[in-house]
């Protein structure tokens, strides 16, 4: 009798203590949520997974909803961090509550490549003027003499050129049209520079990088622009492009880094935030001889003033991405940050959380 | 003591409903009315919310928005006529193809062409088409359907290029693959509801027709089809509504080009696909324009449904002789 009551009491005590401690154990887990650009998603997802594996009590969630939606979520304060291929413009920065503040950090970089569908997958060299005319809708057949002249060994089909573009508004389009608008005034005037632009009506639109990639693969005589990482992953042919110096350059880690090394960051601070460096920079038409012409950074957006505990976790995560994380970048089709950029980002990272 | 031998059969004689029956009736009525009211409120709220967010765009673009043909975010010029055209054109094509096949399937399954058990199996298979996710239809379109129709499309364009329907070459995505996939997507809706419509026709009607000496096809075309017409029309209206609102598969297959073309092989665009493509990255002004476009899509769907109901009523009066 006494034993039974003892057992019962012990059981009750155990249950009680279990109940008491359960919420505590749970509360120790920190959740970071972020959303934004789909271009760096594969890389950020890998960082998040590896980082959580090392720090068992931290969960990082990143949703690829698009740069614009990421910025909207950031302004609405529904995320801990956001990501955008086009950073944020001054207007958007002004909308972030002043007591929160903004820090913009370039985290990785990528290239935009031209993929195509020609019989036998020949290597394709595209001179600047030819590429420009194709995307202006002026050059419409593969049987063009300028194309033949640049690629004497290629037997072009008697096909029209089907240009595949992004149908959704996207950072990839922003970067690609940025380059063309830089290189040609006519393109800037007729098509424009932006996340979605006024393409010629004969172009075919497909959603997302994988949509464009699939459409090119399925359409004989097609050409279109996709992220280097996606082309690499699907094993699609990539055109060799002529850069500003007149050289023909293949996309890849080295040519991408050569392009980004020429980036000159603005000297001032972010508008409205004194002391926060402005790390928004584009290299729309890099000068270097080895530089691949279309490369860009992609940014993470953070609040400057926030709860110190969370800020520390955020800083740890970014720190991890800047060091360990950069190692997985080239394998996945991204360009690791050049050393000078990395140093700038590390400096700016100290501002997150407001603790100097 | 002799017990009632039928006690286990008849336990209760007919009697006026008890107070509890009334209470249950009343409660059920209230729940149903409440549910209906909630649906109405929800629709009203959606329209209000869309209208509120679209208001700045409505004020600044006005009705010109509906007849503009450009969607240029950079210059803040927005017009959705090509999308309205593409939405209606693709849905009508899909309704035409899917409608013919859907009703044909319903006739095949209900008019004793097949053993009853076999026809149930077929019906289940057709209904399973509805369970396939939209994005899978999109991929199927890209990888299977487009290569399949390309030779035929090229031949049509080369031979009948002067005919507006075949006026352009099929580049890949375009109106034809989109409409075909849409037709497959609305097929289960049209077929399943038409099957129900045919099954609802009393058996005596068919017997009477045969009794008058009709052949099987006369019975089907002149008696069964008109009698089931209101149900079939309802099926078509539902299918059309589904086609109007389909998003993902169309965004993948229609080519998303803002142009108005009669050609079946030209890329086009629809309202739903415009919304799906542009929303994630849209800035504030574009979001307002998109809300305006969503409002237009809602209005089109509403008009189509009202028109459909009206045609259905007229048809019922004509074929079934009801007032």
Interface residues (C-beta under 8 A of the other chain):
Chain A: X65 X66 X67 X68 X69 X160 X162 X164 X167 X168 X169 X170 X171 X192 X193 X194 X195 X196 X197 X198 X201 X202 X203 X204 X205 X206 X207 X211 X214 X215 X218 X219 X222
Chain B: X70 X72 X73 X74 X75 X139 X142 X143 X146 X147 X169 X171 X172 X173 X174 X251 X252 X255 X256 X257 X258 X259 X267 X269 X273 X276 X277 X278 X279 X280 X281 X282 X283 X286
